């Protein structure tokens, strides 16, 4: 009985060591997968060198789906050579009579950090769409604010997009200049929805 007991003890120890090694290997493989997926997706769209063109042509669909579903994608132009300078926030207004009144400002800090990127990408991608299934998604998004704000059925809501552009005039401005600078903001009405009776 001593030999089988010793055998099973050694076997259990060996399996534990194998599971630790396997876990480390899986973590390394996932990290390499993640880095490759994000880096390849960020290749410049207008790259003409053979290596970049080959990598874009053979970019696996599984990696593309992973990057989009996990909201890890970024394009090269967010960093260089001409970084994006447009700043966008949103506002939800409610209609009372002939006037619209703001009930929610959607800006940095409105959502938890782990929801912020996905929420703003959803709003940005759907802002200019006026037909199709995405419009229904925006309507549902607006209607989801009816109950939390105690809005009666039939109340109209609208989404407003506020935009300004950070100046890039080729001049290095001082801290005092930036402190005094105020953005020239413009607003656009995106979508309008109506609160529905409770289901």
C-alpha positions as CSV (number, residue, x, y, z in Angstrom):
1,X,0.0,0.0,0.0
2,X,3.0,2.3,0.5
3,X,4.0,2.1,-3.1
4,X,0.6,3.1,-4.6
5,X,0.3,5.9,-2.1
6,X,3.7,7.2,-3.0
7,X,2.9,6.9,-6.7
8,X,-0.3,8.9,-6.4
9,X,1.4,11.5,-4.3
10,X,4.2,12.0,-6.9
11,X,1.6,12.0,-9.6
12,X,-0.4,14.7,-7.9
13,X,2.7,16.8,-7.4
14,X,3.7,16.3,-11.1
15,X,0.2,17.4,-12.2
16,X,0.3,20.5,-10.0
17,X,3.7,21.5,-11.5
18,X,2.3,20.9,-15.0
19,X,-0.7,23.0,-14.4
20,X,1.5,25.9,-13.1
21,X,3.7,25.6,-16.2
22,X,0.7,25.3,-18.5
23,X,-0.9,28.4,-16.9
24,X,2.2,30.5,-17.4
25,X,2.4,29.3,-21.1
26,X,-1.3,30.3,-21.6
27,X,-0.7,33.7,-20.1
28,X,2.3,34.3,-22.4
29,X,0.4,33.1,-25.5
30,X,-2.5,35.4,-24.6
31,X,-0.3,38.4,-24.1
32,X,1.5,37.8,-27.5
33,X,-1.9,37.3,-29.2
34,X,-3.2,40.6,-27.7
35,X,-0.2,42.6,-28.6
36,X,-0.1,41.2,-32.1
37,X,-3.9,41.9,-32.6
38,X,-3.7,45.5,-31.4
39,X,-0.4,46.3,-33.2
40,X,-1.5,44.8,-36.6
41,X,-4.9,46.5,-36.4
42,X,-3.2,49.9,-35.9
43,X,-1.1,49.6,-39.1
44,X,-1.6,52.8,-41.2
45,X,-4.4,52.4,-43.8
46,X,-2.4,54.2,-46.4
47,X,0.8,52.2,-46.0
48,X,2.3,51.1,-49.3
49,X,5.3,49.1,-48.3
50,X,5.1,45.4,-49.1
51,X,5.4,44.2,-45.4
52,X,2.5,46.4,-44.2
53,X,0.3,45.5,-47.2
54,X,1.0,41.7,-46.7
55,X,0.2,42.0,-42.9
56,X,-3.1,43.8,-43.6
57,X,-4.1,41.3,-46.3
58,X,-3.4,38.4,-44.0
59,X,-4.8,39.9,-40.8
60,X,-6.9,37.0,-39.3
61,X,-10.6,37.6,-38.9
62,X,-10.5,36.2,-35.4
63,X,-8.0,38.9,-34.4
64,X,-10.2,41.6,-36.0
65,X,-13.3,40.3,-34.1
66,X,-11.3,40.2,-30.8
67,X,-10.1,43.7,-31.1
68,X,-13.5,45.1,-32.0
69,X,-15.5,43.1,-29.4
70,X,-13.0,44.1,-26.6
71,X,-12.9,47.7,-27.8
72,X,-9.1,47.6,-28.0
73,X,-8.8,49.1,-31.5
74,X,-7.0,52.3,-32.4
75,X,-6.0,53.6,-35.8
76,X,-2.5,54.9,-36.5
77,X,-3.8,58.5,-37.1
78,X,-4.7,58.9,-33.4
79,X,-0.9,59.1,-32.7
80,X,0.8,60.3,-35.9
81,X,1.5,62.1,-38.1
82,X,-1.6,64.3,-37.5
83,X,-3.3,63.3,-34.2
84,X,-7.1,63.7,-33.9
85,X,-8.0,67.1,-32.4
86,X,-11.8,66.9,-32.3
87,X,-13.3,66.6,-28.8
88,X,-16.8,65.3,-28.6
89,X,-19.2,65.2,-25.7
90,X,-23.0,64.5,-25.6
91,X,-26.1,65.7,-23.8
92,X,-29.6,64.3,-23.4
93,X,-32.4,66.8,-23.4
94,X,-36.0,66.4,-22.5
95,X,-38.8,68.4,-24.1
96,X,-41.3,70.2,-21.9
97,X,-43.7,72.3,-23.9
98,X,-41.9,74.1,-26.6
99,X,-38.5,74.1,-24.9
100,X,-35.7,71.5,-24.4
101,X,-34.0,71.1,-21.0
102,X,-30.8,69.1,-20.4
103,X,-31.1,66.1,-18.0
104,X,-27.7,64.4,-18.6
105,X,-24.3,65.5,-19.7
106,X,-22.3,62.6,-21.3
107,X,-18.7,63.4,-20.9
108,X,-15.5,62.0,-19.3
109,X,-16.5,60.8,-15.8
110,X,-20.1,60.1,-16.7
111,X,-19.5,56.3,-17.0
112,X,-17.1,54.1,-15.1
113,X,-13.6,53.8,-16.8
114,X,-14.3,50.3,-18.0
115,X,-17.5,51.5,-19.9
116,X,-16.3,54.9,-21.1
117,X,-14.6,53.8,-24.4
118,X,-17.3,51.4,-25.5
119,X,-20.1,53.9,-24.8
120,X,-18.4,56.8,-26.6
121,X,-17.5,54.6,-29.6
122,X,-21.2,53.5,-29.8
123,X,-22.4,57.1,-29.7
124,X,-19.8,58.3,-32.2
125,X,-20.4,55.5,-34.7
126,X,-24.2,56.0,-34.6
127,X,-24.4,59.8,-34.5
128,X,-24.7,60.4,-38.3
129,X,-26.8,57.4,-39.2
130,X,-30.4,58.2,-40.0
131,X,-31.8,54.8,-41.1
132,X,-31.3,51.1,-40.5
133,X,-31.0,48.9,-37.3
134,X,-28.5,51.2,-35.6
135,X,-31.1,54.0,-35.4
136,X,-33.3,51.6,-33.4
137,X,-30.3,51.0,-31.1
138,X,-30.0,54.7,-30.5
139,X,-33.8,55.0,-29.8
140,X,-33.5,52.3,-27.3
141,X,-30.5,54.0,-25.7
142,X,-32.5,57.2,-25.3
143,X,-35.5,55.4,-24.0
144,X,-33.4,53.6,-21.4
145,X,-33.1,57.0,-19.6
146,X,-36.9,57.4,-19.2
147,X,-37.4,55.3,-16.1
148,X,-34.3,56.5,-14.2
149,X,-35.3,60.1,-14.7
150,X,-39.0,59.5,-14.0
151,X,-40.2,60.6,-17.4
152,X,-43.8,60.0,-18.3
153,X,-44.8,58.0,-21.4
154,X,-44.9,60.3,-24.4
155,X,-42.1,62.5,-23.2
156,X,-39.6,63.3,-26.0
157,X,-35.9,63.0,-25.6
158,X,-33.1,64.0,-27.9
159,X,-29.4,63.4,-28.1
160,X,-27.2,66.4,-28.7
161,X,-23.5,66.1,-29.9
162,X,-21.2,68.9,-28.7
163,X,-18.0,69.3,-30.7
164,X,-14.9,71.5,-30.6
165,X,-11.5,71.2,-32.1
166,X,-8.2,71.8,-30.3
167,X,-6.2,74.4,-32.2
168,X,-3.0,73.3,-34.1
169,X,-1.7,76.5,-35.7
170,X,2.0,75.5,-35.7
171,X,2.8,77.8,-32.8
172,X,4.0,76.6,-29.3
173,X,1.7,78.4,-26.9
174,X,2.4,79.2,-23.3
175,X,0.6,77.8,-20.3
176,X,-1.1,81.1,-19.8
177,X,-2.4,81.1,-23.4
178,X,-3.9,77.6,-22.9
179,X,-5.5,78.7,-19.6
180,X,-7.1,81.6,-21.3
181,X,-8.2,79.6,-24.4
182,X,-11.9,78.7,-24.6
183,X,-13.2,76.2,-27.2
184,X,-15.6,77.3,-29.9
185,X,-18.2,74.6,-29.5
186,X,-20.9,73.7,-31.9
187,X,-23.9,71.5,-31.2
188,X,-25.8,69.1,-33.4
189,X,-29.1,67.3,-32.7
190,X,-28.5,63.6,-33.4
191,X,-31.6,61.6,-32.6
192,X,-35.0,62.1,-31.1
193,X,-37.0,59.4,-29.2
194,X,-40.2,59.1,-27.2
195,X,-40.7,57.4,-23.8
196,X,-42.9,54.4,-24.0
197,X,-45.4,53.0,-21.4
198,X,-43.9,50.3,-19.1
199,X,-44.1,46.9,-20.7
